[in-house]
């Protein structure tokens, strides 16, 4: 997904992002000159202006001739599958859509605000050149609702276990057994990390349960720094049980409040598709850089828990992705490889070495695994973004 000047261009397949957005310029070779037909986007004359189709690099100048904002979709008129989309396009605004097209039939669908979508004339390109970006059938919000409901059920079923583990941690601190608390902190924290796709629906509860001190006025000493990471810092930096008791009690309260409120919450269906990629991206950005570590050295265990969360999200989205994402079959072995590489570091007692204790080659291998996984997961949000077709 590329964002320039408020206009978003999405390659429906999203694998190679074979189009770019800009003002002028050319990505075509001398053998494949850019063609720049002016395409009308609106209820009147939708998709007109492409009169001399030829295979190769296309540079469409999309012009919203309507009084309302709208989206422009380049589609396969037979199936309705989307090759690319520009959205939103304001009234009177224009944007370039660049994409390589080969043999096939194409049309522009104009999806204007507060009106029925219409499809313009079909344009056929002959020859043998294939289009490198395959179209994808649009996903509707109704398609995603069962996915969101299934995830809500998963979270509701997981919260009692999380709360039970956190109560154990709190009890350890309450009786002054900080060695047991350090042992029991990790299982509780990992249980929360495995809920990764739902944190967007947790709102302020996520900060209370798993927030970092980033941006707080007093940093690690700020009263707003609470939850698992607050306990982690105290447990591994010599704080007393008496000083940690209120934070442990507050964490249990935050989780039970979440359990009470969550059945009435609604997860935005699109959030689940976004999280499929974002969990892994956050693992790279915060966990595998050591940013999240406040003393426990549990980065590898957390990364593996996040991988479990990714598996869960991917499993729920799989029915929608099977026919839409050609690279999907490659994700399972990639996840398995990543998990196997992490598991190789696990000690017999179930613990892991700290990230800083890994050799450079080992650390590079883990980073490489998650980087590749993040890249392969990135298109899922674009593929699963609900699109109007009517």
ABEGO torsion letter per residue (X at the ends): XBBBGGBBBBBAAGAAGABBBBBEEBABBAABBBBBBBBBBEABGBGBGBABBBBEBBBBBBBBABABBBBBBBBBAAAGBBABBBOBBBBGBBBBBBBBBBBEBBBBBBBBBGBBBBBBBBBBBBEABBBABBBBBBBBAAAAAAAAAAAAAAAAAAAAAAAAAAAAAAAAAAAGBAAAAAAAAAAAAAAAAAAAAAAAAAEAAAAAAABBABGBAAEAABAABBEAAAAAAAAAAGBBAAAAAAAAAAAAAAAAAAAAAAAABBBBAAAAAAAAAAAAAAAAAAAAAGAABAGAGAAAAAAAAAAAAAAAAAAAAAAAAAAABAAAAAAAAAAAAAAAAAAAABBAAGBBBBAAABBAAAAAAAAAAAAAAAAAAAAAAAAABBBBAX
